[in-house]
Amino acid sequence: MKNKQKTSQSPSNVKSAFSYPYDKTTDTVSLPPEIEKDILNIALAKGVPKAMQKVMELTGAGLKVSKDYVDSLLAPKRKNL
């Protein structure tokens, strides 16, 4: 039998599976302006759940964090209505 050695990876060596990982300590999402615009357009055209799904796919954030983020993008639009 071969001995298996455990190798530990430090967090700096671990790459995220998500394009834009969110900050888990503050539960905040930060996306580039062009992506924010795409998310906003999805929310307006297809609805908030679709936009939330896209945020979750890009960041790995959960439902609440994604909803809060999409709502924050929609807030200026809703104010003007």
matplotlib code that plots the C-alpha trace (Angstrom):
import matplotlib.pyplot as plt

x = [0.0, 1.2, 1.2, -0.9, 0.4, -2.0, -1.2, -2.7, -3.4, -3.2, -6.1, -3.9, -3.3, -7.0, -8.7, -12.4, -14.7, -16.6, -15.6, -16.3, -16.3, -18.3, -16.9, -18.2, -17.1, -19.3, -21.8, -21.3, -21.1, -18.9, -19.1, -17.7, -20.0, -20.6, -21.7, -23.9, -25.6, -26.2, -27.7, -29.9, -31.1, -31.9, -33.9, -35.9, -36.5, -36.8, -37.4, -35.5, -35.2, -33.4, -31.0, -30.5, -29.6, -27.0, -25.5, -25.3, -23.6, -21.0, -20.2, -21.3, -23.4, -26.5, -30.1, -30.3, -27.0, -28.0, -31.4, -30.0, -27.6, -30.2, -32.5, -29.7, -29.3, -33.0, -33.4, -32.6, -35.0, -37.8, -37.3, -37.9, -41.2]
y = [0.0, 3.4, 6.1, 9.0, 12.3, 15.0, 18.3, 21.4, 24.3, 27.8, 30.1, 32.1, 29.0, 28.0, 29.5, 30.3, 28.6, 31.8, 34.7, 37.4, 35.9, 37.8, 38.9, 36.3, 38.4, 41.3, 39.5, 42.0, 41.6, 43.8, 43.5, 45.6, 48.3, 46.5, 43.3, 45.4, 46.9, 43.4, 42.3, 45.3, 44.6, 41.0, 42.2, 44.6, 42.3, 38.9, 39.6, 39.7, 35.9, 35.5, 38.4, 36.8, 33.5, 35.2, 36.9, 33.6, 32.0, 34.7, 35.1, 32.1, 34.3, 32.9, 33.9, 36.8, 38.4, 38.1, 39.5, 42.4, 43.1, 43.1, 45.2, 47.8, 48.0, 48.4, 51.0, 54.1, 52.8, 52.3, 55.7, 57.3, 55.4]
z = [0.0, -0.8, 1.8, 1.0, 2.1, 3.0, 1.4, 2.8, 0.6, 2.0, 1.0, -1.3, -3.4, -3.7, -6.7, -6.6, -9.0, -9.4, -11.7, -9.1, -5.6, -3.0, 0.4, 2.8, 5.9, 5.0, 2.7, -0.1, -3.8, -5.9, -9.7, -12.5, -13.9, -17.2, -15.3, -13.0, -16.1, -17.5, -14.1, -14.1, -17.6, -16.7, -13.7, -15.7, -18.7, -17.1, -13.4, -10.2, -9.7, -13.0, -12.1, -8.6, -10.3, -12.5, -9.5, -7.7, -10.7, -11.0, -7.3, -5.3, -3.1, -1.5, -2.0, 0.5, -0.6, -4.2, -3.6, -1.6, -4.4, -7.2, -5.1, -4.6, -8.3, -8.8, -6.0, -8.2, -10.9, -8.5, -7.0, -10.4, -10.9]

ax = plt.figure().add_subplot(projection="3d")
ax.plot(x, y, z, "-o")
ax.set_aspect("equal")
plt.show()
